[in-house]
Amino acid sequence: MPLIVLWDIDHTLIENSGVSKEIYAAAFTTAAGHPPTRPARTEGRTDRLILAEMFRDHGIEPPPWEFSARALQAAGAQREAELAQRGRALPGAREALTAVAAQPDMISSVLTGNIAANAKVKLRAFDLDVLLDMECGAYGEHSEDRAALVKVARDHIQETHGLAHETPVVLIGDTPRDVQAAHDSGAHIIAVASGVHSAQQLAAAGATVVLDELADTPGLLTRLRKLSHASD
């Protein structure tokens, strides 16, 4: 049985070292006409939800999404060099992506709260974008609801690769929102305690597989194989 593997980006594959919060602040400033007094609340939210909540936190009605999206894209593009300098790929991320990309029966893409343009900026900064099928991913512009992105990715992959709709999906992410998105969409979850949430918090959210990091590539592949066979 083929397997669709969908990766989160921030704190799963890369450490952005605060650049993400700066992107949201810059986009808010462009849209609102003044800098924010409160930081963006991220932790697995999608960009649509992050910006909407950011405006509401400041007592402002969110502008049309298209305006916010353009501001986000511009802010992200301006910070790619800064991200490459300050951030890093997390331990094992490159090796894990390389190994999964080499599996002929696995489609490896992204499910991220970032808009597509900024997802590409973040992965390209560390030369990780070439290890993923970015065109088949699901991104923050597609929905405020992270669970809804699973169907988006399924549909994209079905159209591009001709896989059956019942092909199993596994999400790999670092927040309870990733875990909840998997449960709500019928996907598998491999949680990675490489962000702000501990292994205990991820397990309490419902993740039955929790890794400390992505350093054990053979172990990750074994777990992915088991998930694929469990759906046979």
BAFI-3210 file (N, C-alpha, C; in Angstrom, 3 decimals, decimal comma, padded with zeros to 6 digits):
// residues 232
n [1|2|3|4|5|6|7|8|9|10|11|12|13|14|15|16|17|18|19|20|21|22|23|24|25|26|27|28|29|30|31|32|33|34|35|36|37|38|39|40|41|42|43|44|45|46|47|48|49|50|51|52|53|54|55|56|57|58|59|60|61|62|63|64|65|66|67|68|69|70|71|72|73|74|75|76|77|78|79|80|81|82|83|84|85|86|87|88|89|90|91|92|93|94|95|96|97|98|99|100|101|102|103|104|105|106|107|108|109|110|111|112|113|114|115|116|117|118|119|120|121|122|123|124|125|126|127|128|129|130|131|132|133|134|135|136|137|138|139|140|141|142|143|144|145|146|147|148|149|150|151|152|153|154|155|156|157|158|159|160|161|162|163|164|165|166|167|168|169|170|171|172|173|174|175|176|177|178|179|180|181|182|183|184|185|186|187|188|189|190|191|192|193|194|195|196|197|198|199|200|201|202|203|204|205|206|207|208|209|210|211|212|213|214|215|216|217|218|219|220|221|222|223|224|225|226|227|228|229|230|231|232]
n.u [000,852|000,685|001,957|001,188|003,118|003,151|004,672|005,091|006,585|007,904|009,777|009,579|010,929|012,651|014,357|013,284|014,178|012,878|012,295|009,884|007,948|008,692|008,044|005,228|004,742|005,683|003,953|001,519|002,009|002,168|-000,463|-002,086|-001,061|000,437|002,829|002,483|001,332|001,184|002,480|002,315|000,229|001,129|001,959|001,101|-001,112|-002,805|-001,722|-003,829|-005,511|-003,765|-003,159|-005,769|-006,522|-004,557|-005,188|-007,706|-006,928|-005,881|-008,053|-009,020|-010,791|-010,242|-008,587|-009,462|-008,537|-006,809|-005,312|-003,871|-002,440|-000,747|000,831|002,072|003,530|005,346|006,740|007,915|009,582|011,439|012,964|014,405|017,246|018,026|016,797|018,222|020,665|020,250|018,622|018,178|018,373|016,725|018,061|018,618|016,638|017,234|018,316|016,158|014,178|015,477|015,663|012,937|012,069|013,355|011,921|010,008|007,285|006,238|004,819|006,069|005,370|004,198|002,344|001,361|001,012|001,970|001,737|002,022|004,116|005,802|006,378|008,001|010,114|011,144|011,971|013,675|015,727|017,377|017,973|016,125|013,824|013,992|013,754|011,179|007,825|006,635|004,536|002,320|001,457|-000,303|-001,394|-001,209|-002,905|-005,068|-007,014|-008,420|-008,561|-006,609|-007,011|-008,613|-006,788|-005,721|-007,454|-007,157|-004,474|-004,658|-006,385|-004,805|-002,626|-003,873|-004,788|-002,362|-000,674|-002,295|-003,148|-005,233|-008,088|-008,299|-005,739|-003,402|-002,525|000,057|000,780|003,498|004,523|004,895|003,164|000,263|-001,884|-001,231|-001,528|-004,265|-005,330|-004,681|-006,216|-008,802|-009,062|-008,708|-006,143|-002,849|-000,481|002,748|004,343|006,705|008,887|010,263|009,754|008,074|006,482|006,343|007,241|005,474|003,265|002,476|001,799|-000,313|-002,089|-002,928|-001,222|000,151|002,583|005,538|008,383|011,606|013,253|014,220|016,377|016,868|016,848|016,521|014,794|012,556|011,714|010,995|008,780|007,061|006,665|005,238|002,881|001,902|001,468|-000,389|-002,684|-003,330]
n.v [-001,202|002,174|005,170|008,336|010,927|013,649|016,568|018,824|022,095|024,351|023,981|021,287|020,413|022,584|025,118|028,282|030,419|032,728|034,211|033,721|034,959|037,570|037,865|037,727|039,995|042,016|041,713|042,313|044,995|046,172|045,765|046,896|049,387|050,169|049,033|045,819|045,389|043,129|039,809|037,417|034,547|031,340|028,151|025,834|026,861|027,931|030,219|031,855|031,816|032,738|035,418|036,505|036,239|037,812|040,390|040,664|040,490|042,969|044,557|045,049|044,687|041,934|042,392|041,796|038,489|038,203|040,524|040,343|038,009|038,828|040,651|038,947|037,268|039,077|039,890|037,470|036,866|038,903|038,107|035,788|035,465|036,274|034,306|032,031|032,641|032,893|030,726|027,080|023,761|021,122|018,513|015,540|016,050|016,539|014,074|012,375|013,336|012,860|010,059|009,256|010,375|008,721|006,401|004,354|003,913|005,919|009,116|012,195|015,158|018,406|019,564|022,362|025,286|027,573|029,930|028,966|030,268|031,208|028,845|027,653|029,488|029,056|026,353|026,361|027,964|026,271|024,343|022,257|022,078|020,756|018,133|017,416|017,012|019,730|020,830|019,332|019,859|021,052|024,156|027,188|029,116|027,777|027,089|028,004|025,984|023,410|020,640|020,457|020,769|018,300|016,966|018,685|018,202|015,448|015,522|016,997|015,267|012,991|013,912|014,499|012,236|010,076|008,373|006,260|007,492|006,473|005,996|005,702|008,287|009,973|012,319|014,343|016,101|018,756|019,749|019,830|020,566|019,477|016,790|016,732|017,468|015,233|013,233|014,263|014,064|011,471|010,602|009,167|009,839|010,984|012,301|014,811|015,792|018,288|020,909|023,418|021,862|019,166|015,637|014,327|016,073|015,894|013,200|013,211|014,668|012,823|011,481|008,460|007,673|009,111|010,955|012,030|013,504|013,766|012,168|009,411|007,859|005,215|004,071|005,755|005,191|002,525|002,798|004,209|002,290|000,369|001,792|002,018|-000,702|-001,307|-000,318|-001,945]
n.w [000,000|-000,953|000,670|001,983|003,077|005,123|006,026|008,711|009,037|010,600|013,506|013,284|010,946|010,627|012,583|013,156|014,583|015,579|013,329|012,037|013,719|013,289|010,626|010,725|012,281|010,581|008,398|009,623|010,295|007,761|006,868|008,871|009,324|011,456|013,936|015,635|019,013|020,393|020,222|017,500|017,779|017,439|017,252|015,728|014,423|011,406|008,804|007,943|010,177|012,175|011,400|011,351|014,062|015,191|014,292|015,526|018,198|018,494|018,355|015,808|012,807|010,739|007,605|004,109|003,133|000,920|000,885|003,288|002,700|000,605|001,994|003,846|002,119|000,966|003,260|004,030|001,817|002,015|004,136|003,743|003,513|006,047|007,591|006,720|007,815|010,605|011,358|011,282|009,917|011,551|013,721|011,959|010,087|007,326|006,571|007,108|005,330|002,906|002,927|002,960|000,571|-001,189|-001,202|-003,214|-002,943|-001,412|-001,059|-000,480|001,049|002,119|004,950|006,186|008,238|007,128|004,421|000,961|-000,441|001,616|002,908|000,994|000,991|003,593|003,552|001,354|002,244|003,602|001,797|001,637|000,209|-002,225|-001,608|-001,293|-002,534|-003,352|-004,780|-004,305|-001,786|001,209|002,359|004,382|003,270|002,397|004,290|007,494|009,280|010,406|010,178|007,914|005,921|005,347|003,588|001,421|000,701|000,113|-002,125|-003,948|-004,274|-005,211|-007,693|-008,949|-008,749|-009,074|-007,046|-005,030|-003,232|-000,706|000,114|002,704|005,063|006,763|009,214|010,173|012,810|015,310|017,267|019,486|017,864|015,399|016,043|016,672|014,202|012,680|013,975|013,549|010,834|010,108|009,658|010,205|012,870|013,557|016,106|016,972|019,413|019,140|019,258|021,145|022,709|024,951|024,953|026,626|026,630|023,963|023,800|025,601|024,115|022,358|020,661|019,663|018,776|019,516|018,947|020,072|018,411|014,915|014,414|014,192|011,473|010,224|012,139|011,924|009,288|009,627|011,316|009,605|007,624|009,097|009,602|007,034|006,350|008,266|007,234|005,200]
ca.u [000,000|001,430|001,784|001,386|003,789|002,993|005,544|005,056|007,878|008,517|010,054|009,624|012,059|013,593|014,229|013,303|014,869|012,129|012,028|008,445|007,220|009,011|007,249|003,852|004,728|005,835|002,710|000,519|002,326|001,773|-001,918|-002,757|-000,511|001,250|003,361|001,668|001,753|001,150|003,048|001,445|000,068|001,340|001,765|000,314|-002,201|-002,538|-001,504|-005,129|-005,994|-002,808|-003,358|-007,101|-006,490|-003,671|-005,968|-008,735|-006,249|-005,618|-009,314|-009,154|-011,437|-009,266|-008,819|-009,612|-007,397|-005,892|-004,418|-002,969|-001,565|000,300|001,743|002,849|004,473|006,403|007,551|008,711|010,613|012,463|013,708|014,998|018,668|018,094|016,443|019,344|021,766|019,919|017,935|018,909|017,614|016,792|018,820|017,993|015,599|017,686|018,457|014,816|013,535|016,171|015,299|011,540|011,978|013,914|011,016|009,163|005,864|005,858|004,755|006,499|005,029|004,078|001,088|001,900|000,213|002,540|001,313|002,939|005,310|006,695|006,863|009,125|011,214|011,730|012,672|014,752|016,821|018,249|018,052|015,256|012,665|014,181|013,516|009,737|006,932|005,991|003,333|001,192|001,243|-001,446|-000,764|-002,015|-003,927|-006,188|-008,052|-008,036|-008,618|-005,501|-007,514|-009,142|-005,675|-005,448|-008,218|-006,523|-003,291|-005,138|-006,910|-003,685|-001,816|-004,687|-004,789|-001,016|-000,039|-003,264|-003,345|-006,607|-008,398|-008,138|-004,318|-003,191|-001,766|000,647|001,289|004,650|004,494|005,418|002,226|-001,026|-002,761|-000,928|-002,152|-005,708|-005,639|-004,628|-007,384|-010,029|-009,096|-008,493|-004,747|-001,933|000,358|004,026|004,643|008,129|008,995|011,380|009,288|007,850|005,666|007,094|006,727|004,315|002,143|002,032|001,109|-001,587|-002,972|-003,441|-000,220|000,639|003,994|006,184|009,834|012,281|013,738|014,187|017,742|016,904|016,202|016,015|013,637|011,421|011,241|010,306|007,455|006,243|006,277|004,198|001,642|001,420|000,969|-001,582|-003,840|-003,576]
ca.v [000,000|003,437|005,987|009,776|011,471|015,103|017,138|020,198|022,734|025,032|023,198|019,865|020,298|023,696|026,088|029,576|031,364|033,968|034,901|033,620|036,013|038,834|037,896|038,089|041,394|042,883|041,651|043,077|046,418|046,580|045,752|047,748|050,741|050,398|047,759|045,158|045,488|041,759|038,900|036,417|033,257|030,368|026,817|024,942|027,534|028,282|031,650|032,544|031,971|033,563|036,836|036,921|036,393|038,926|041,618|040,732|040,781|044,408|045,260|045,440|043,706|041,462|042,817|040,652|037,589|038,421|041,611|039,779|037,037|039,567|041,207|037,825|036,820|040,082|039,828|036,251|036,984|039,838|037,557|034,481|035,484|036,347|032,978|031,130|032,992|032,689|029,469|025,856|022,525|020,394|017,255|014,414|016,433|016,334|012,639|011,779|013,712|012,159|008,644|009,078|010,701|007,609|005,252|004,455|003,811|007,007|010,479|013,045|016,554|019,204|020,090|023,419|026,487|028,638|030,042|028,221|031,058|031,260|027,479|027,459|030,302|028,430|025,125|026,695|028,562|025,185|023,379|021,113|022,094|019,807|016,788|017,287|017,357|020,936|021,161|018,537|020,144|021,826|025,341|028,023|029,903|026,931|026,997|028,318|024,732|022,549|019,321|020,559|020,720|016,919|016,705|019,455|017,460|014,212|015,840|017,385|014,085|012,116|014,479|014,500|010,918|009,041|007,444|006,116|008,430|005,814|005,850|006,216|009,527|010,196|013,657|014,417|017,463|018,951|020,405|019,168|020,848|018,449|015,558|016,874|017,464|013,841|012,533|014,784|013,771|010,054|010,355|008,744|010,925|010,804|013,573|015,000|016,755|019,162|022,283|023,871|020,882|018,002|014,326|014,035|016,879|015,345|011,946|013,561|015,162|011,675|010,863|007,175|007,611|010,387|010,913|013,203|014,234|012,963|011,693|007,974|007,675|003,851|003,866|006,466|004,429|001,337|003,218|004,537|001,015|-000,236|002,528|001,655|-002,066|-001,357|000,102|-002,910]
ca.w [000,000|-000,922|001,866|001,840|004,261|005,104|007,047|009,192|008,760|011,741|014,723|012,917|010,024|010,802|013,665|012,470|015,469|015,742|012,055|011,742|014,444|012,624|009,385|011,075|012,731|009,411|007,620|010,376|010,169|006,408|006,731|009,865|009,295|012,660|014,434|016,650|020,418|020,896|019,224|016,878|018,469|016,374|017,833|014,882|013,719|010,011|008,607|007,895|011,550|012,920|011,081|011,800|015,521|015,503|014,125|016,568|019,462|018,516|018,200|014,404|011,946|009,756|006,213|003,201|003,205|-000,188|001,291|004,290|002,044|-000,118|002,998|004,370|001,096|000,862|004,477|003,992|000,789|002,484|005,279|003,450|003,859|007,510|008,090|006,453|008,705|012,014|011,602|010,964|009,788|012,818|013,631|011,286|009,125|005,952|006,355|007,074|004,066|001,821|002,976|002,563|-000,861|-001,965|-001,162|-004,408|-002,611|-000,511|-001,570|000,631|000,789|003,335|005,459|007,021|008,405|006,309|003,036|000,105|-000,763|002,762|003,122|000,068|001,509|004,783|003,187|000,417|003,006|004,074|000,691|001,920|-000,680|-003,334|-001,088|-001,093|-003,639|-002,822|-005,539|-003,799|-000,376|001,694|002,931|005,263|002,576|001,987|005,322|008,872|010,024|009,995|009,773|006,551|004,976|004,961|002,363|000,352|000,258|-000,522|-003,451|-004,804|-004,557|-006,056|-009,042|-009,539|-008,761|-009,382|-005,936|-004,553|-002,159|000,596|000,442|004,057|005,240|008,079|009,483|011,066|013,321|016,662|018,178|019,680|016,719|014,394|016,522|016,524|012,768|012,236|014,496|012,942|009,396|009,875|009,293|011,253|013,362|014,249|016,752|017,253|020,520|018,786|019,391|022,523|023,413|025,390|024,547|027,474|026,148|022,677|024,101|026,236|023,056|021,624|019,783|020,162|018,397|019,808|018,851|020,624|017,245|013,694|014,182|013,904|010,179|010,042|013,010|011,336|008,139|010,149|011,794|008,443|007,005|009,927|009,378|005,698|006,391|009,136|006,442|004,124]
c.u [000,884|001,110|002,062|001,956|003,771|003,725|005,117|006,457|008,521|008,572|009,920|010,823|013,098|013,334|014,349|013,880|014,198|011,794|010,544|007,664|007,482|008,247|005,817|003,764|004,829|004,565|001,603|000,752|001,909|000,259|-002,604|-002,251|000,281|001,738|002,425|002,214|001,719|001,722|001,999|001,395|000,095|000,991|000,807|-000,873|-001,809|-002,387|-002,814|-005,638|-005,073|-003,052|-004,720|-007,116|-005,621|-004,399|-007,008|-008,127|-005,946|-006,893|-009,582|-009,862|-010,428|-009,593|-009,083|-008,348|-006,374|-004,875|-003,396|-001,971|-000,434|001,320|002,629|003,915|005,635|007,323|008,437|009,858|011,765|013,371|014,356|016,480|018,855|017,780|017,596|020,504|021,460|019,331|018,806|017,913|017,788|017,511|018,016|017,005|016,023|017,771|017,095|014,106|014,165|015,742|013,875|011,374|012,471|013,001|010,033|007,665|005,413|005,874|005,024|006,250|004,864|002,615|001,492|000,929|000,732|001,844|002,386|004,225|006,300|007,190|008,075|010,335|011,916|012,495|013,846|015,963|017,827|018,346|017,253|014,103|012,766|013,904|012,035|008,988|006,081|004,682|002,104|000,818|-000,059|-000,896|-001,776|-003,048|-005,173|-007,313|-007,521|-007,890|-007,534|-005,992|-008,033|-008,031|-005,348|-006,191|-007,620|-005,324|-003,691|-005,587|-005,782|-002,878|-002,569|-004,666|-003,432|-000,457|-001,012|-003,476|-004,819|-006,840|-008,197|-006,671|-004,055|-002,268|-001,178|001,140|002,472|004,760|004,820|004,431|000,969|-002,011|-002,489|-001,605|-003,657|-006,124|-005,635|-005,861|-008,664|-010,175|-008,886|-007,090|-003,993|-001,119|001,647|004,388|006,123|008,257|010,203|010,993|009,111|007,056|006,479|006,479|005,481|003,084|001,599|001,301|-000,250|-002,586|-003,513|-002,466|000,266|002,089|004,585|007,692|010,420|012,797|013,734|015,524|017,834|016,157|015,714|014,788|012,391|010,857|010,502|008,902|006,530|005,785|005,141|002,863|001,042|000,807|-000,282|-002,842|-004,140|-004,911]
c.v [001,247|004,217|007,441|010,302|012,995|015,705|018,549|020,784|023,297|024,128|021,693|019,621|021,395|024,423|027,463|030,701|032,728|034,693|034,837|034,728|037,378|038,978|038,314|039,544|042,350|042,890|042,439|044,573|046,955|046,726|046,747|049,183|051,104|049,056|047,127|045,417|044,123|040,840|037,967|035,170|032,164|028,955|025,951|025,575|027,768|029,793|032,427|032,813|032,878|035,044|037,317|037,153|037,574|040,264|041,749|041,020|042,267|045,236|045,739|044,327|043,232|041,956|041,601|039,809|037,855|039,512|041,098|038,820|037,736|040,146|040,118|037,382|037,800|040,030|038,594|036,347|037,873|039,235|036,201|034,431|035,514|034,993|032,004|031,385|032,623|031,319|028,271|024,743|021,736|019,060|016,146|014,781|016,135|014,841|011,950|012,085|012,979|010,699|008,412|009,364|009,550|006,384|005,337|004,414|004,868|008,323|011,400|014,502|017,271|019,471|021,094|024,577|027,659|028,727|029,384|028,996|031,061|029,876|027,220|028,276|029,576|027,165|025,399|027,284|027,521|024,048|022,108|021,011|021,054|018,369|016,495|017,623|018,543|021,247|020,433|018,873|020,862|022,946|026,226|028,875|029,093|026,866|027,543|027,054|023,783|021,184|019,341|020,477|019,295|016,570|017,466|018,692|016,162|014,482|016,196|016,158|013,112|012,604|014,321|013,100|009,777|008,021|007,393|007,043|007,799|005,537|006,445|007,433|009,535|011,637|013,546|015,864|017,528|019,551|019,564|019,442|019,885|017,137|015,607|016,848|016,042|013,086|012,970|014,386|012,297|009,709|009,762|009,952|010,370|012,173|013,625|016,111|017,670|020,636|022,645|022,866|019,637|016,718|013,973|014,819|016,334|014,021|012,218|014,079|014,028|011,020|009,557|006,933|008,998|010,179|012,165|014,110|013,283|012,274|010,226|007,697|006,249|003,558|004,551|005,688|003,161|001,683|003,558|003,278|000,345|000,455|002,184|000,260|-002,175|-001,008|-000,859|-003,624]
c.w [000,000|000,356|001,516|003,146|004,149|006,296|007,420|008,967|010,026|012,964|014,514|012,014|010,230|012,114|013,026|013,322|015,544|014,461|011,710|012,435|013,807|011,304|009,685|011,511|011,551|008,569|008,309|010,200|008,806|006,305|007,647|009,857|010,525|013,187|015,470|018,048|021,090|019,820|018,639|017,742|017,400|016,867|017,012|014,194|012,259|009,883|008,552|009,295|012,360|012,662|011,547|013,302|015,930|015,370|015,240|017,939|019,618|018,308|016,797|013,646|010,896|008,352|005,342|003,172|002,107|000,151|002,303|003,653|001,291|000,863|003,599|003,376|000,968|002,078|004,501|003,005|001,245|003,558|005,001|003,840|005,370|008,132|007,890|007,407|010,157|012,320|011,265|010,674|011,082|012,635|012,964|010,202|007,693|005,629|006,259|005,765|002,890|001,762|002,512|001,072|-001,735|-001,991|-002,335|-004,108|-001,616|-001,252|-000,393|000,277|002,130|003,663|006,522|007,134|007,610|004,952|002,156|-000,168|000,396|003,164|002,241|000,511|002,660|004,452|002,256|001,140|003,477|003,057|000,971|000,929|-001,786|-002,902|-000,902|-002,376|-003,183|-003,530|-005,007|-002,357|-000,081|002,567|003,659|004,576|002,276|003,018|006,642|009,698|009,525|009,526|008,341|005,514|004,542|003,674|001,182|-000,200|-000,437|-001,956|-004,415|-005,232|-005,452|-007,505|-009,725|-009,733|-009,027|-008,280|-005,546|-003,372|-000,783|000,942|001,813|004,081|006,642|008,147|010,420|011,524|014,793|017,650|018,389|018,543|015,564|014,766|016,312|015,059|012,221|012,702|013,790|011,475|009,078|009,416|010,478|011,700|013,934|014,802|017,107|018,293|020,307|018,861|020,855|023,342|023,723|024,845|025,349|027,016|024,840|022,874|024,720|025,212|022,195|020,679|020,404|019,777|018,603|019,767|019,491|019,517|016,053|013,413|013,787|012,596|009,957|010,909|012,479|010,162|008,585|010,620|010,629|007,729|007,781|009,723|008,017|005,715|007,249|008,381|005,311|004,321]
res [m|p|l|i|v|l|w|d|i|d|h|t|l|i|e|n|s|g|v|s|k|e|i|y|a|a|a|f|t|t|a|a|g|h|p|p|t|r|p|a|r|t|e|g|r|t|d|r|l|i|l|a|e|m|f|r|d|h|g|i|e|p|p|p|w|e|f|s|a|r|a|l|q|a|a|g|a|q|r|e|a|e|l|a|q|r|g|r|a|l|p|g|a|r|e|a|l|t|a|v|a|a|q|p|d|m|i|s|s|v|l|t|g|n|i|a|a|n|a|k|v|k|l|r|a|f|d|l|d|v|l|l|d|m|e|c|g|a|y|g|e|h|s|e|d|r|a|a|l|v|k|v|a|r|d|h|i|q|e|t|h|g|l|a|h|e|t|p|v|v|l|i|g|d|t|p|r|d|v|q|a|a|h|d|s|g|a|h|i|i|a|v|a|s|g|v|h|s|a|q|q|l|a|a|a|g|a|t|v|v|l|d|e|l|a|d|t|p|g|l|l|t|r|l|r|k|l|s|h|a|s|d]
***
